[in-house]
Each structure stands twice: as structure tokens, then as C-alpha cells.
Amino acid sequence: MKPVQYQPVAYQQLPGLSAPIPIREFKGLNTFDPLAINESFFTDMQNMTSDDYPAVSTRPGYSVLGTFGTRVLGMGVWEGKELHVIFNDGTWRRWNGSTWTTLASGLSTTAEWTFTNFQGNFDQVNLIGCNGVNPMKRYDGSTVQNLAGAPSNGKYITTYQNRLWCAVGVELWSCKLDNATVWDNFLNDDAAYRKTMESSRGEEINMLTGSLTKLTIGMPNGLHELYGGRPSDFNTKLITEDTGLASNKAQVTQDGVMRFIHGSGIYEYGGGVAPDKAFSEIIGKLLTGITDQSVAGTDGKKLYFNLPDDRMLVHDPRSGIQAWSLWRGIRAVHFASIGGTLFIGDAQGRVLRLEGTTDGGNPITWSATTKPFNGSSLAQKMRWYKLWVMVELSGSMDVYLSPSITGEDWTLVQSITGTGAPLIRRVIIPVSSFARENWIRVKFAGTGWARIHEFTRQMRQLPLY
């Protein structure tokens, strides 16, 4: 009997296995529909930054320069080199880069201050400050004294056309040309100036900021501009009566464009057209709870918007990046910048300098959550094969997976600890228990410094059925 001959089996690879899909560009937060956003965005991210773009890394930490009282009421910079801070213990203090000096005491313990630099009829540039309660003050490089002739209830001091400007209720006040001590002489075209700013809502002025070409005047729900060089040709223009500012400290100007916080969002205004919030709509779901304690600032590179209590939304405006991040743990109430270094006055009476990799010696806790990953069609069934991440790490990192589009059903699948000298590591993410899930979200969470360079996934797309 002739034995049966069997042909060797020719195994063929099942169809649908994808090549590895890497993500090497991370563009920050996105609160739009998680199923529709680009995979380079995170749906949630805390204490991470785009500084190392296209990688994403832990935000800078801070050092504590000093603590006085329980709240910072104002911050100013004299001649770009000295930091001046008002605290709610009633003191005006100067930081010269190494030590604190008390320049004045007995000030209001609640009213917030604004500052500007002005020379005019003084021998050198003075730092002028006001809060609407105490007499207006000036610092001449050595001492703080009252500014003679200035309105005692003036607020929101700024400079424009070689004049000091402030607000007194609904009135706009200016000193005499190049003379900070004359505010009530109206005899000629170099004289002082006053104007009542009308609005349909009867609102008071709550913001002033001057530039080379115009003075911008803010109200809670309105924006005006003043042009001209002398009282005879000063003229005002209404920009909008729909959008205004949460407060004087809720605005920042960078590269000629003003960004400001309003109850309905974060707007930008560059002149010529009405303020627009298109640049912030991508994080619109996070813009809640806006009050007059919201504050904006810049270090000359990024924009910082702190919303109560400790939600700091950070915008990287670099061309091609335009990334948003969310930082937690810093309750900023004032910002100042010297030489590209950001200083923060917080709601605990501390002055912080943004630097280093820890928060006052404590490691930073961070996290980043991806969008839900699926196949080329949302209806596609999946078979997950491999996930891995390329990361530098000096602290620790946990990796969680979730099979849902939203929700907190996270499962810890991997934990790693960094080394003293961070090296780029390839970390395999176990996926076996999620192999047949239709969706997978990934959350990276850790403590200490980390930089994520790449996240890669590989899966098989099963037939539609």
C-alpha cells in the first residue's frame, strides 16, 4: 500500500497587519472631539511643555526667592534690572538679584498695584506705581516717595506719548507733557488732559496699556483706543462693546499683539479688526471659572494665562507649533520678566523664579493622555500587537491603558524608573490584556523630569462585520 503524501503547508500571513505607526511630533492640548483630532495632540496634559518640540517634556520648576505676607499685590521692574514687589503685609520690597530690601511699609493690605517706568522731569528713570488707595508712588533708584501732584485715587498707571496716564473711575487722566508732577494744568497743548470714557453699560475703566502708537483703554466688556500726540489732536476710537478684560493684569502684549482674558475666553488683538479668540478655541473647554483674579504674563517667548486657582494655560506661539499646555501647582497672581526670566508672585505671598527641574526642591508630577487610537475607520475592529515609547527619564513613569473613548477606567501596565543621567530608552508597553479592544488610550504619568520622543503602535485591522 502506497503511503499518502501530504504537501507541506504554506503558511501565509494574515492580512491587515499594519507597519509600526510612530508619533514623533507632540503639539500639546486639544479639547475638541477626541475621535477627530490629530494624533499628535493630547486630550489631557498636566505639567508638560513644548519647550523641546517636537518632543514633549516636563515643565520648568521654580525656586522660591522669598515669602512675605500671604499674597503678592503687585510686581514691577525698574530699568529692566530690579524686581519690585508689593506684599499684603503692606511692604514694598526690592530684589536686586541676591537680597531683599524693604523700601516702604504701611501700604494697603488689599489693593493691587500697577507699575510703569517714566523719566519726564526727573533726573533719571523712575518706577511709578499706584493702587487707587495709597498716594501714587515713585522709586528713583534708591528710595520710594509720594509722587507729588498725582491723583491719589488713580489706577492702572502706564505711559504714552511722554506722559503718564491713569484711570479715575470712568475718567482718563494724563499728566503734563514730560512732567509727572503736573496733572491739573490745562492751559496749552503741552498741558494735562482728562476725558470721560462713555460706555453703553456705564462701566469704569479697568485697564490701560500704552505703546508707541496708541493707548489702549479696557473695560469689563469694552475696548477703546486713543491716538494723537497732544490734547488738541487726541481722539478715541471704540473697538468693541462686546469683549473686554477680566482685569488690568489679565492682559499681556508680545510682538505688538495683545492677548487678554475675558469671561468668554482668551482673545488676541493686533489692531485693525475686532478681538478674536480663534487661537484659544482649541482649549476652550478649559476656559471656565474666569474671574478678575485671572492674570496674564510673558517671558518674551511663551504666554502664560493663570485662571483660579492654579490652572496655568501656557501658549507657545512659535510659527508651526502654536501649542497649548496646562500647568498645575502654581497659583500665580502677578507676573514680571527680566532678561527672559519669568518671575511669579503667587497667592501664598511667595516670589518664584521659573528655573530648574523641581518646584522648590520637590519633584514635579506630570501626565499626558493620548486620544483614543483605532484603525482607518471608526467602525473598524482591531487586534493590538505592540505599543512602545521612546523616553528620557530621571524620575519615574507609569503607563496606563484604557479601552474607552472617555472615562477613568485606567489599568497600570508598566512602571519604569529613570537613572541619574537620563538616557533615551525604548520601553515596551504590555498590550496582551487589551489585544481585542476596539479602542486604546494611553496615559503616561510620572514624577520628576521626563522627555517623550516617540510613541509607536502596531495593530491588525480586522474585517468590518
One Martini backbone bead per residue (centre of mass of N, CA, C, O) as a GRO file, in nm:
protein
  465
    1MET     BB    1   0.096   0.038   0.023
    2LYS     BB    2   0.061   0.362  -0.041
    3PRO     BB    3   0.155   0.637   0.096
    4VAL     BB    4   0.056   0.932   0.197
    5GLN     BB    5   0.093   1.253   0.044
    6TYR     BB    6   0.195   1.562   0.186
    7GLN     BB    7   0.180   1.884   0.163
    8PRO     BB    8   0.325   2.148   0.253
    9VAL     BB    9   0.263   2.407   0.447
   10ALA     BB   10   0.159   2.740   0.344
   11TYR     BB   11   0.209   3.005   0.514
   12GLN     BB   12   0.008   3.298   0.573
   13GLN     BB   13  -0.031   3.611   0.630
   14LEU     BB   14  -0.235   3.796   0.778
   15PRO     BB   15  -0.432   4.038   0.716
   16GLY     BB   16  -0.386   4.392   0.834
   17LEU     BB   17  -0.098   4.442   0.909
   18SER     BB   18   0.073   4.694   1.034
   19ALA     BB   19   0.283   4.921   1.041
   20PRO     BB   20   0.453   5.106   1.223
   21ILE     BB   21   0.319   5.389   1.422
   22PRO     BB   22   0.456   5.694   1.456
   23ILE     BB   23   0.508   5.954   1.711
   24ARG     BB   24   0.715   6.272   1.681
   25GLU     BB   25   0.476   6.483   1.734
   26PHE     BB   26   0.397   6.736   1.985
   27LYS     BB   27   0.096   6.974   2.024
   28GLY     BB   28  -0.060   6.931   2.275
   29LEU     BB   29  -0.360   7.056   2.343
   30ASN     BB   30  -0.707   6.909   2.296
   31THR     BB   31  -1.079   6.969   2.326
   32PHE     BB   32  -1.182   6.825   2.111
   33ASP     BB   33  -1.278   6.570   1.946
   34PRO     BB   34  -1.107   6.275   2.006
   35LEU     BB   35  -1.178   6.133   1.720
   36ALA     BB   36  -1.074   6.396   1.528
   37ILE     BB   37  -0.802   6.440   1.614
   38ASN     BB   38  -0.485   6.460   1.607
   39GLU     BB   39  -0.228   6.239   1.721
   40SER     BB   40  -0.037   6.487   1.834
   41PHE     BB   41  -0.244   6.511   2.054
   42PHE     BB   42  -0.378   6.590   2.368
   43THR     BB   43  -0.649   6.554   2.600
   44ASP     BB   44  -0.431   6.547   2.836
   45MET     BB   45  -0.222   6.783   3.033
   46GLN     BB   46   0.039   6.792   3.290
   47ASN     BB   47   0.334   6.949   3.328
   48MET     BB   48   0.385   7.016   3.023
   49THR     BB   49   0.603   7.090   2.732
   50SER     BB   50   0.723   7.256   2.413
   51ASP     BB   51   1.031   7.330   2.436
   52ASP     BB   52   1.122   7.034   2.282
   53TYR     BB   53   1.035   7.054   2.011
   54PRO     BB   54   0.864   6.767   1.926
   55ALA     BB   55   0.885   6.716   2.203
   56VAL     BB   56   0.788   6.619   2.539
   57SER     BB   57   0.806   6.790   2.861
   58THR     BB   58   0.886   6.892   3.152
   59ARG     BB   59   0.843   7.147   3.322
   60PRO     BB   60   0.950   7.397   3.478
   61GLY     BB   61   1.057   7.508   3.762
   62TYR     BB   62   1.114   7.645   4.100
   63SER     BB   63   1.216   7.917   4.293
   64VAL     BB   64   1.240   8.068   4.616
   65LEU     BB   65   1.303   8.403   4.703
   66GLY     BB   66   1.032   8.471   4.879
   67THR     BB   67   0.836   8.545   5.190
   68PHE     BB   68   0.548   8.774   5.225
   69GLY     BB   69   0.300   8.711   5.370
   70THR     BB   70  -0.004   8.589   5.160
   71ARG     BB   71   0.034   8.810   4.917
   72VAL     BB   72   0.055   8.939   4.600
   73LEU     BB   73  -0.003   9.291   4.469
   74GLY     BB   74   0.276   9.343   4.302
   75MET     BB   75   0.475   9.399   3.989
   76GLY     BB   76   0.802   9.537   3.907
   77VAL     BB   77   1.037   9.701   3.670
   78TRP     BB   78   1.355   9.851   3.688
   79GLU     BB   79   1.534   9.902   3.411
   80GLY     BB   80   1.546   9.577   3.367
   81LYS     BB   81   1.683   9.482   3.685
   82GLU     BB   82   1.454   9.533   3.903
   83LEU     BB   83   1.260   9.387   4.154
   84HIS     BB   84   0.920   9.476   4.242
   85VAL     BB   85   0.728   9.422   4.552
   86ILE     BB   86   0.396   9.373   4.671
   87PHE     BB   87   0.257   9.310   4.988
   88ASN     BB   88   0.007   9.215   5.238
   89ASP     BB   89   0.202   9.361   5.468
   90GLY     BB   90   0.266   9.662   5.337
   91THR     BB   91   0.513   9.609   5.137
   92TRP     BB   92   0.806   9.736   4.970
   93ARG     BB   93   1.018   9.537   4.760
   94ARG     BB   94   1.364   9.457   4.674
   95TRP     BB   95   1.528   9.276   4.405
   96ASN     BB   96   1.889   9.239   4.313
   97GLY     BB   97   1.955   8.900   4.292
   98SER     BB   98   2.007   8.834   4.634
   99THR     BB   99   1.834   9.062   4.786
  100TRP     BB  100   1.627   9.214   5.029
  101THR     BB  101   1.445   9.536   5.031
  102THR     BB  102   1.290   9.776   5.224
  103LEU     BB  103   1.109  10.077   5.107
  104ALA     BB  104   0.809  10.020   5.225
  105SER     BB  105   0.527  10.095   5.446
  106GLY     BB  106   0.181  10.096   5.519
  107LEU     BB  107   0.020   9.967   5.308
  108SER     BB  108  -0.206   9.826   5.150
  109THR     BB  109  -0.358   9.488   5.201
  110THR     BB  110  -0.547   9.479   4.907
  111ALA     BB  111  -0.442   9.657   4.693
  112GLU     BB  112  -0.357   9.672   4.361
  113TRP     BB  113  -0.074   9.700   4.147
  114THR     BB  114   0.086   9.932   3.921
  115PHE     BB  115   0.342   9.976   3.655
  116THR     BB  116   0.596  10.223   3.548
  117ASN     BB  117   0.819  10.391   3.330
  118PHE     BB  118   0.966  10.728   3.406
  119GLN     BB  119   1.100  11.057   3.357
  120GLY     BB  120   1.093  11.345   3.244
  121ASN     BB  121   1.156  11.567   3.522
  122PHE     BB  122   1.369  11.369   3.593
  123ASP     BB  123   1.696  11.254   3.626
  124GLN     BB  124   1.556  10.969   3.608
  125VAL     BB  125   1.430  10.680   3.602
  126ASN     BB  126   1.107  10.588   3.714
  127LEU     BB  127   0.905  10.404   3.934
  128ILE     BB  128   0.560  10.378   3.889
  129GLY     BB  129   0.292  10.361   4.140
  130CYS     BB  130  -0.050  10.214   4.184
  131ASN     BB  131  -0.395  10.153   4.370
  132GLY     BB  132  -0.630  10.383   4.456
  133VAL     BB  133  -0.539  10.451   4.772
  134ASN     BB  134  -0.268  10.530   4.767
  135PRO     BB  135  -0.037  10.721   4.697
  136MET     BB  136   0.147  10.790   4.455
  137LYS     BB  137   0.451  10.634   4.342
  138ARG     BB  138   0.823  10.660   4.358
  139TYR     BB  139   1.127  10.530   4.208
  140ASP     BB  140   1.488  10.652   4.193
  141GLY     BB  141   1.702  10.401   4.291
  142SER     BB  142   1.654  10.425   4.633
  143THR     BB  143   1.360  10.551   4.679
  144VAL     BB  144   1.035  10.593   4.825
  145GLN     BB  145   0.777  10.819   4.704
  146ASN     BB  146   0.571  11.056   4.653
  147LEU     BB  147   0.372  11.179   4.388
  148ALA     BB  148   0.349  11.481   4.306
  149GLY     BB  149   0.017  11.578   4.189
  150ALA     BB  150  -0.118  11.317   4.197
  151PRO     BB  151  -0.367  11.107   4.195
  152SER     BB  152  -0.474  10.917   4.467
  153ASN     BB  153  -0.704  10.736   4.277
  154GLY     BB  154  -0.519  10.608   4.081
  155LYS     BB  155  -0.509  10.377   3.801
  156TYR     BB  156  -0.329  10.207   3.573
  157ILE     BB  157  -0.041  10.272   3.503
  158THR     BB  158   0.105  10.455   3.220
  159THR     BB  159   0.252  10.506   2.891
  160TYR     BB  160   0.220  10.800   2.657
  161GLN     BB  161   0.361  11.044   2.495
  162ASN     BB  162   0.529  11.146   2.750
  163ARG     BB  163   0.308  11.020   2.954
  164LEU     BB  164   0.101  10.987   3.215
  165TRP     BB  165  -0.149  10.731   3.290
  166CYS     BB  166  -0.488  10.715   3.425
  167ALA     BB  167  -0.755  10.599   3.636
  168VAL     BB  168  -1.085  10.757   3.733
  169GLY     BB  169  -1.294  10.551   3.683
  170VAL     BB  170  -1.424  10.701   3.385
  171GLU     BB  171  -1.153  10.850   3.386
  172LEU     BB  172  -0.898  11.006   3.190
  173TRP     BB  173  -0.555  11.058   3.279
  174SER     BB  174  -0.302  11.324   3.236
  175CYS     BB  175  -0.012  11.450   3.224
  176LYS     BB  176   0.218  11.646   3.153
  177LEU     BB  177   0.452  11.702   2.939
  178ASP     BB  178   0.725  11.575   3.094
  179ASN     BB  179   0.528  11.588   3.374
  180ALA     BB  180   0.453  11.406   3.668
  181THR     BB  181   0.343  11.670   3.867
  182VAL     BB  182   0.124  11.755   3.636
  183TRP     BB  183  -0.262  11.733   3.637
  184ASP     BB  184  -0.409  12.059   3.642
  185ASN     BB  185  -0.306  12.168   3.355
  186PHE     BB  186  -0.499  12.338   3.064
  187LEU     BB  187  -0.360  12.585   2.878
  188ASN     BB  188  -0.214  12.382   2.672
  189ASP     BB  189  -0.062  12.140   2.454
  190ASP     BB  190   0.124  12.041   2.719
  191ALA     BB  191  -0.091  11.962   2.893
  192ALA     BB  192  -0.316  11.826   3.053
  193TYR     BB  193  -0.559  11.539   3.068
  194ARG     BB  194  -0.921  11.477   3.012
  195LYS     BB  195  -1.158  11.191   3.003
  196THR     BB  196  -1.469  11.060   2.938
  197MET     BB  197  -1.564  10.718   2.933
  198GLU     BB  198  -1.798  10.586   2.743
  199SER     BB  199  -2.074  10.346   2.801
  200SER     BB  200  -2.353  10.146   2.768
  201ARG     BB  201  -2.288  10.016   3.072
  202GLY     BB  202  -2.122  10.208   3.270
  203GLU     BB  203  -1.822  10.152   3.279
  204GLU     BB  204  -1.520  10.116   3.407
  205ILE     BB  205  -1.201  10.140   3.413
  206ASN     BB  206  -0.958   9.833   3.397
  207MET     BB  207  -0.747   9.936   3.159
  208LEU     BB  208  -0.397  10.015   3.076
  209THR     BB  209  -0.203  10.055   2.760
  210GLY     BB  210   0.099  10.148   2.620
  211SER     BB  211   0.244  10.275   2.316
  212LEU     BB  212   0.377  10.421   2.039
  213THR     BB  213   0.065  10.465   1.890
  214LYS     BB  214  -0.112  10.385   2.158
  215LEU     BB  215  -0.403  10.376   2.372
  216THR     BB  216  -0.537  10.126   2.576
  217ILE     BB  217  -0.887  10.079   2.673
  218GLY     BB  218  -1.042   9.912   2.938
  219MET     BB  219  -1.323   9.696   2.998
  220PRO     BB  220  -1.520   9.440   3.085
  221ASN     BB  221  -1.692   9.509   2.776
  222GLY     BB  222  -1.444   9.689   2.652
  223LEU     BB  223  -1.276   9.876   2.372
  224HIS     BB  224  -1.022  10.128   2.344
  225GLU     BB  225  -0.868  10.408   2.158
  226LEU     BB  226  -0.581  10.630   2.161
  227TYR     BB  227  -0.481  10.914   1.973
  228GLY     BB  228  -0.200  11.103   1.959
  229GLY     BB  229   0.014  11.388   2.100
  230ARG     BB  230  -0.217  11.598   2.174
  231PRO     BB  231  -0.499  11.738   2.293
  232SER     BB  232  -0.592  11.853   2.005
  233ASP     BB  233  -0.548  11.527   1.877
  234PHE     BB  234  -0.704  11.366   2.055
  235ASN     BB  235  -0.846  11.033   1.993
  236THR     BB  236  -1.120  10.810   1.996
  237LYS     BB  237  -1.184  10.444   1.968
  238LEU     BB  238  -1.411  10.202   1.909
  239ILE     BB  239  -1.386   9.851   1.909
  240THR     BB  240  -1.567   9.726   2.160
  241GLU     BB  241  -1.890   9.608   2.339
  242ASP     BB  242  -1.834   9.274   2.391
  243THR     BB  243  -1.518   9.295   2.471
  244GLY     BB  244  -1.301   9.243   2.749
  245LEU     BB  245  -1.166   9.261   3.080
  246ALA     BB  246  -1.109   9.116   3.382
  247SER     BB  247  -0.832   9.288   3.402
  248ASN     BB  248  -0.535   9.447   3.404
  249LYS     BB  249  -0.370   9.158   3.453
  250ALA     BB  250  -0.529   9.012   3.185
  251GLN     BB  251  -0.274   9.123   3.012
  252VAL     BB  252  -0.066   9.087   2.705
  253THR     BB  253   0.233   9.191   2.523
  254GLN     BB  254   0.344   9.052   2.200
  255ASP     BB  255   0.460   9.160   1.914
  256GLY     BB  256   0.201   9.376   1.912
  257VAL     BB  257   0.015   9.165   2.066
  258MET     BB  258  -0.286   9.133   2.234
  259ARG     BB  259  -0.366   8.945   2.523
  260PHE     BB  260  -0.687   8.841   2.671
  261ILE     BB  261  -0.911   8.812   2.945
  262HIS     BB  262  -1.235   8.675   2.935
  263GLY     BB  263  -1.527   8.522   3.024
  264SER     BB  264  -1.524   8.381   2.709
  265GLY     BB  265  -1.197   8.407   2.696
  266ILE     BB  266  -0.912   8.416   2.477
  267TYR     BB  267  -0.768   8.701   2.332
  268GLU     BB  268  -0.677   8.875   2.026
  269TYR     BB  269  -0.498   9.198   1.949
  270GLY     BB  270  -0.365   9.399   1.657
  271GLY     BB  271  -0.551   9.560   1.499
  272GLY     BB  272  -0.827   9.661   1.275
  273VAL     BB  273  -0.972   9.436   1.439
  274ALA     BB  274  -1.143   9.241   1.614
  275PRO     BB  275  -1.138   9.049   1.859
  276ASP     BB  276  -0.991   8.712   1.888
  277LYS     BB  277  -1.033   8.338   1.979
  278ALA     BB  278  -0.911   8.117   1.786
  279PHE     BB  279  -0.634   8.037   1.934
  280SER     BB  280  -0.817   7.915   2.203
  281GLU     BB  281  -1.038   7.698   2.116
  282ILE     BB  282  -0.873   7.429   2.165
  283ILE     BB  283  -0.913   7.511   2.502
  284GLY     BB  284  -1.215   7.594   2.580
  285LYS     BB  285  -1.296   7.378   2.812
  286LEU     BB  286  -1.084   7.530   3.023
  287LEU     BB  287  -1.253   7.816   3.016
  288THR     BB  288  -1.318   7.842   3.341
  289GLY     BB  289  -1.360   8.049   3.610
  290ILE     BB  290  -1.346   8.346   3.535
  291THR     BB  291  -1.179   8.623   3.684
  292ASP     BB  292  -1.020   8.906   3.830
  293GLN     BB  293  -0.773   8.687   3.903
  294SER     BB  294  -0.679   8.679   3.637
  295VAL     BB  295  -0.360   8.615   3.459
  296ALA     BB  296  -0.097   8.770   3.260
  297GLY     BB  297   0.208   8.661   3.073
  298THR     BB  298   0.572   8.699   2.994
  299ASP     BB  299   0.914   8.594   2.866
  300GLY     BB  300   0.914   8.641   2.531
  301LYS     BB  301   0.794   8.347   2.435
  302LYS     BB  302   0.564   8.287   2.627
  303LEU     BB  303   0.227   8.237   2.738
  304TYR     BB  304   0.044   8.333   3.042
  305PHE     BB  305  -0.258   8.177   3.194
  306ASN     BB  306  -0.415   8.238   3.502
  307LEU     BB  307  -0.652   8.040   3.664
  308PRO     BB  308  -0.853   7.971   3.891
  309ASP     BB  309  -0.618   7.871   4.090
  310ASP     BB  310  -0.393   7.654   3.913
  311ARG     BB  311  -0.450   7.732   3.599
  312MET     BB  312  -0.193   7.708   3.359
  313LEU     BB  313  -0.191   7.852   3.047
  314VAL     BB  314   0.030   7.762   2.778
  315HIS     BB  315   0.174   7.948   2.503
  316ASP     BB  316   0.320   7.854   2.187
  317PRO     BB  317   0.379   8.090   1.914
  318ARG     BB  318   0.534   7.940   1.725
  319SER     BB  319   0.588   7.866   1.419
  320GLY     BB  320   0.418   7.554   1.375
  321ILE     BB  321   0.302   7.510   1.674
  322GLN     BB  322   0.079   7.630   1.867
  323ALA     BB  323   0.094   7.542   2.179
  324TRP     BB  324  -0.073   7.382   2.453
  325SER     BB  325  -0.065   7.406   2.815
  326LEU     BB  326  -0.094   7.246   3.147
  327TRP     BB  327  -0.052   7.386   3.465
  328ARG     BB  328   0.031   7.289   3.800
  329GLY     BB  329   0.094   7.444   4.134
  330ILE     BB  330   0.044   7.758   4.041
  331ARG     BB  331  -0.064   8.067   4.209
  332ALA     BB  332  -0.098   8.315   4.014
  333VAL     BB  333  -0.110   8.701   4.038
  334HIS     BB  334   0.181   8.768   3.910
  335PHE     BB  335   0.398   8.917   3.658
  336ALA     BB  336   0.753   8.900   3.554
  337SER     BB  337   1.036   9.029   3.348
  338ILE     BB  338   1.397   8.938   3.319
  339GLY     BB  339   1.582   8.852   3.064
  340GLY     BB  340   1.367   8.595   3.018
  341THR     BB  341   1.277   8.583   3.314
  342LEU     BB  342   1.036   8.440   3.521
  343PHE     BB  343   0.813   8.599   3.750
  344ILE     BB  344   0.621   8.500   4.048
  345GLY     BB  345   0.327   8.594   4.206
  346ASP     BB  346   0.155   8.459   4.475
  347ALA     BB  347  -0.113   8.340   4.699
  348GLN     BB  348   0.140   8.304   4.938
  349GLY     BB  349   0.375   8.533   4.919
  350ARG     BB  350   0.547   8.449   4.673
  351VAL     BB  351   0.862   8.441   4.495
  352LEU     BB  352   0.916   8.320   4.167
  353ARG     BB  353   1.155   8.130   3.974
  354LEU     BB  354   1.190   8.013   3.658
  355GLU     BB  355   1.352   7.699   3.728
  356GLY     BB  356   1.451   7.402   3.671
  357THR     BB  357   1.322   7.059   3.804
  358THR     BB  358   1.187   7.193   4.059
  359ASP     BB  359   0.961   7.268   4.336
  360GLY     BB  360   1.140   7.373   4.575
  361GLY     BB  361   1.263   7.052   4.571
  362ASN     BB  362   1.015   6.928   4.432
  363PRO     BB  363   0.882   6.708   4.248
  364ILE     BB  364   0.726   6.674   3.941
  365THR     BB  365   0.400   6.625   3.837
  366TRP     BB  366   0.292   6.423   3.553
  367SER     BB  367   0.091   6.423   3.235
  368ALA     BB  368  -0.032   6.216   2.943
  369THR     BB  369  -0.307   6.199   2.701
  370THR     BB  370  -0.437   6.032   2.460
  371LYS     BB  371  -0.604   5.944   2.214
  372PRO     BB  372  -0.810   5.740   2.056
  373PHE     BB  373  -0.722   5.438   1.911
  374ASN     BB  374  -0.749   5.318   1.572
  375GLY     BB  375  -0.837   5.295   1.266
  376SER     BB  376  -0.937   5.412   0.959
  377SER     BB  377  -1.201   5.325   1.107
  378LEU     BB  378  -1.430   5.355   1.360
  379ALA     BB  379  -1.559   5.053   1.285
  380GLN     BB  380  -1.306   4.909   1.337
  381LYS     BB  381  -1.153   4.622   1.406
  382MET     BB  382  -0.910   4.503   1.652
  383ARG     BB  383  -0.549   4.408   1.682
  384TRP     BB  384  -0.319   4.420   1.928
  385TYR     BB  385   0.043   4.410   1.949
  386LYS     BB  386   0.208   4.698   1.979
  387LEU     BB  387   0.380   4.903   2.229
  388TRP     BB  388   0.587   5.206   2.234
  389VAL     BB  389   0.849   5.407   2.403
  390MET     BB  390   1.044   5.709   2.385
  391VAL     BB  391   1.255   5.790   2.672
  392GLU     BB  392   1.342   6.030   2.910
  393LEU     BB  393   1.472   5.966   3.253
  394SER     BB  394   1.490   6.059   3.618
  395GLY     BB  395   1.245   5.938   3.727
  396SER     BB  396   0.913   5.836   3.701
  397MET     BB  397   0.698   5.586   3.519
  398ASP     BB  398   0.362   5.543   3.413
  399VAL     BB  399   0.149   5.305   3.236
  400TYR     BB  400  -0.170   5.346   3.081
  401LEU     BB  401  -0.481   5.177   3.000
  402SER     BB  402  -0.771   5.225   2.774
  403PRO     BB  403  -1.092   5.116   2.614
  404SER     BB  404  -1.194   5.413   2.610
  405ILE     BB  405  -1.278   5.726   2.507
  406THR     BB  406  -1.374   5.776   2.797
  407GLY     BB  407  -1.256   5.799   3.115
  408GLU     BB  408  -1.120   5.613   3.429
  409ASP     BB  409  -1.028   5.308   3.309
  410TRP     BB  410  -0.742   5.239   3.437
  411THR     BB  411  -0.439   5.044   3.357
  412LEU     BB  412  -0.160   4.918   3.487
  413VAL     BB  413   0.136   4.808   3.273
  414GLN     BB  414   0.381   5.017   3.350
  415SER     BB  415   0.710   5.055   3.517
  416ILE     BB  416   0.960   5.315   3.554
  417THR     BB  417   1.309   5.401   3.618
  418GLY     BB  418   1.538   5.622   3.636
  419THR     BB  419   1.836   5.788   3.599
  420GLY     BB  420   2.071   6.016   3.666
  421ALA     BB  421   2.137   5.977   3.351
  422PRO     BB  422   1.967   6.044   3.091
  423LEU     BB  423   1.821   5.808   2.865
  424ILE     BB  424   1.729   5.667   2.580
  425ARG     BB  425   1.431   5.467   2.588
  426ARG     BB  426   1.289   5.146   2.524
  427VAL     BB  427   0.941   5.091   2.587
  428ILE     BB  428   0.740   4.835   2.665
  429ILE     BB  429   0.386   4.784   2.617
  430PRO     BB  430   0.160   4.600   2.749
  431VAL     BB  431  -0.130   4.443   2.545
  432SER     BB  432  -0.279   4.165   2.590
  433SER     BB  433  -0.544   4.261   2.760
  434PHE     BB  434  -0.612   4.461   2.480
  435ALA     BB  435  -0.614   4.317   2.196
  436ARG     BB  436  -0.959   4.330   2.145
  437GLU     BB  437  -0.985   4.622   2.137
  438ASN     BB  438  -1.113   4.904   1.973
  439TRP     BB  439  -0.970   5.078   2.196
  440ILE     BB  440  -0.683   5.305   2.277
  441ARG     BB  441  -0.553   5.450   2.563
  442VAL     BB  442  -0.282   5.665   2.680
  443LYS     BB  443  -0.101   5.703   2.996
  444PHE     BB  444   0.135   5.931   3.113
  445ALA     BB  445   0.303   5.905   3.436
  446GLY     BB  446   0.490   6.122   3.673
  447THR     BB  447   0.811   6.183   3.844
  448GLY     BB  448   0.985   6.418   3.728
  449TRP     BB  449   1.193   6.407   3.470
  450ALA     BB  450   1.081   6.425   3.116
  451ARG     BB  451   1.112   6.283   2.767
  452ILE     BB  452   0.913   6.253   2.479
  453HIS     BB  453   0.975   6.126   2.146
  454GLU     BB  454   0.802   5.842   2.118
  455PHE     BB  455   0.507   5.681   1.976
  456THR     BB  456   0.415   5.331   1.918
  457ARG     BB  457   0.210   5.135   1.688
  458GLN     BB  458   0.059   4.798   1.648
  459MET     BB  459  -0.184   4.652   1.416
  460ARG     BB  460  -0.492   4.484   1.334
  461GLN     BB  461  -0.724   4.489   1.078
  462LEU     BB  462  -1.034   4.395   1.077
  463PRO     BB  463  -1.309   4.307   0.952
  464LEU     BB  464  -1.606   4.415   0.869
  465TYR     BB  465  -1.908   4.320   1.104
   0.00000   0.00000   0.00000
